[in-house]
Amino acid sequence: MEATVAERGQITLPKAVRDALGLSKGSTLKVELDGSRIILRKNVDDAISRARGRFKLPAGTSTDDVMRELRGRAPGDPIAE
């Protein structure tokens, strides 16, 4: 993929990249230089991203179980026995 630098130094990231990273208007990117390379990183400095992976489910509990407990049984959801 390629991006062209505009007159004011702006670039447009390809849509596939924006979609893959969940970037939208106002998203913040970290910019780093590594020799002659420019590295752009999605800024994940938000509360949800910081909390991700820090909580463990009790043994034998799935995320489906937790969602069922929070939201109730969804249509077509198998009935637990």
Secondary structure, DSSP 8 states (H G I E B T S, - for coil): ------TTS-----HHHHHHHT--TT--EEEEEETTEEEEEE---SHHHHHTT-----TT--HHHHHHHHH---TT-----
